């Protein structure tokens, strides 16, 4: 498969997965999101972490917000600046703004989080495959982050719904597999 075919199939996959996810009834989305949260709360990776990087749900991604009220964790959320993600502290009483791509994010003056302080990264995905490769929105933000020296060894969990856990995704040389994948049925082997 040449590069043009891979790009077309990735674009088509993105469209189909987004359509499936966004057509999910809100009640089903909430129930499945809550199940993912329950599985995360019992995961050793999660319970042993102190500083966790997460995301605010966008386009009906699995919603992890019930976890964010647990103050024993130090929560960080990304801001997209140029071609990079910058991580900032966020607490439930902090306000957020709409940033790049219409995604909620902390304000720029929120304290920054450095990679040395991070114990776990919860990664939003359109899909993941059995090898841990993820399909995102195509901006490459997480691939660049997870390729950089200071982030490459950080534990990662891709967060998806079961329908988006696929046998194989088209991958590029720069794609980086995630170390773990969680769905509403729990941890899936990657």
C-alpha positions in Angstrom: 0.0 0.0 0.0 1.6 3.3 -1.0 1.5 6.5 1.0 -1.5 8.0 -0.9 -3.6 4.9 -0.3 -2.7 4.9 3.4 -3.7 8.5 3.8 -7.0 7.9 2.0 -7.7 4.9 4.2 -6.8 6.8 7.3 -9.1 9.7 6.3 -11.9 7.3 5.5 -11.4 5.4 8.8 -11.4 8.8 10.7 -14.7 9.7 9.0 -16.4 6.4 9.7 -15.2 6.1 13.3 -16.2 9.7 14.1 -19.6 9.1 12.6 -20.1 5.9 14.6 -19.0 7.6 17.8 -21.0 10.8 17.3 -24.2 8.7 16.4 -24.0 6.9 19.8 -27.0 7.9 21.9 -25.9 10.2 24.8 -27.1 7.7 27.4 -25.0 4.9 25.9 -22.0 7.2 25.6 -22.4 8.2 29.3 -22.7 4.6 30.4 -19.7 3.4 28.4 -17.6 6.4 29.5 -18.5 5.6 33.2 -17.4 2.0 32.7 -14.1 3.2 31.3 -13.7 5.4 34.4 -14.5 2.5 36.7 -11.9 0.3 35.0 -9.3 3.0 35.2 -9.9 3.6 38.9 -9.0 -0.1 39.6 -6.0 -0.1 37.4 -2.6 -0.3 39.1 -1.2 2.1 36.5 -3.8 4.7 37.5 -3.9 4.1 41.3 -0.1 4.4 41.6 0.1 7.6 39.6 0.3 11.0 41.2 0.4 13.3 38.2 -1.9 12.2 35.3 -2.2 13.9 32.0 -5.7 13.7 30.5 -8.1 15.4 28.0 -11.4 17.1 28.0 -13.9 15.1 25.9 -14.4 16.4 22.4 -16.6 15.1 19.6 -18.1 12.4 22.0 -14.7 11.0 23.0 -15.0 8.8 26.1 -15.7 11.3 28.9 -13.3 10.9 31.9 -14.5 14.0 33.8 -15.9 11.9 36.7 -12.3 11.1 37.5 -11.1 14.7 37.6 -12.8 15.4 41.0 -10.4 13.0 42.8 -8.1 15.5 44.4 -5.5 12.9 45.3 -4.3 13.2 41.7 -2.6 16.1 40.1 -4.4 16.6 36.8 -2.8 18.1 33.7 -4.5 19.0 30.4 -3.0 20.1 27.0 -3.0 23.3 25.1 -2.2 23.1 21.4 0.4 25.7 20.5 1.9 25.6 17.0 2.7 21.9 16.5 3.2 21.0 20.1 1.2 20.1 23.2 1.9 22.1 26.4 0.6 20.7 29.7 -1.0 22.7 32.4 -2.4 22.0 35.9 -6.2 22.0 36.2 -8.5 21.6 39.2 -12.3 21.2 39.2 -12.8 24.7 40.3 -10.6 26.2 37.5 -12.2 27.6 34.4 -11.3 26.5 30.9 -11.3 28.1 27.5 -11.9 26.9 24.0 -8.6 26.6 22.2 -7.3 25.4 18.9 -9.7 23.1 17.0 -12.5 24.0 19.3 -11.1 21.8 22.1 -11.4 22.9 25.8 -8.1 23.7 27.5 -6.7 25.4 30.6 -5.8 29.1 30.4 -2.2 29.9 29.4 -1.5 31.3 32.9 -2.3 27.9 34.6 0.9 26.4 36.1 2.8 24.3 33.6 3.6 20.6 34.1 7.0 19.3 33.2 7.6 15.8 31.9 9.7 14.7 34.9 6.6 15.1 37.1 4.3 13.0 34.9 3.4 9.4 35.9 0.7 8.6 33.4 -0.8 9.9 30.1 -4.4 9.1 29.2 -4.5 9.5 25.4 -7.6 10.3 23.4 -7.9 8.2 20.2 -10.3 7.6 17.4 -9.1 4.0 17.3 -6.4 1.7 18.5 -5.2 -1.5 17.1 -4.0 -4.8 18.7 -0.4 -3.6 18.5 -1.1 -0.4 20.4 -1.0 2.0 17.4 -3.6 4.8 17.6 -5.5 6.7 15.1 -5.9 10.4 16.1 -7.4 13.3 14.2 -4.3 13.6 12.0 -2.5 16.6 13.6 0.4 14.4 14.9 0.5 16.1 18.3 0.7 12.9 20.4 3.1 11.2 17.9 5.5 14.2 18.3 5.1 14.3 22.1 5.6 10.5 22.6 8.6 10.5 20.2 10.5 13.1 22.2 13.2 12.0 24.5 11.6 13.3 27.7 8.2 11.6 27.0 9.1 8.4 25.3 9.2 6.2 28.4 6.0 7.6 30.1 3.2 5.1 30.7 0.4 5.7 28.2 -3.2 4.4 28.1 -5.2 4.9 24.9 -8.9 5.5 25.7 -11.5 4.3 23.2 -14.8 2.5 22.9 -14.8 -1.2 22.0 -16.0 -0.6 18.5 -12.8 1.4 17.9 -10.4 -1.4 19.0 -9.4 -2.8 15.6 -7.1 -5.7 14.5 -4.8 -3.4 12.5 -4.5 0.3 11.5 -2.5 1.8 8.7 0.6 3.1 10.2 3.4 5.5 9.2 7.1 5.3 10.3 6.6 8.1 12.8 3.5 6.5 14.5 4.3 5.4 18.1 2.4 2.6 19.8 0.7 3.2 23.1 1.7 0.9 26.0 -1.9 0.2 27.1 -5.5 0.5 25.8 -8.7 0.7 27.8 -12.3 0.4 26.6 -15.6 0.0 28.4 -14.8 -3.7 28.9 -11.5 -2.9 30.6 -7.8 -3.2 29.7 -7.2 -4.8 26.3 -3.9 -6.3 25.4 -1.7 -4.1 23.2 
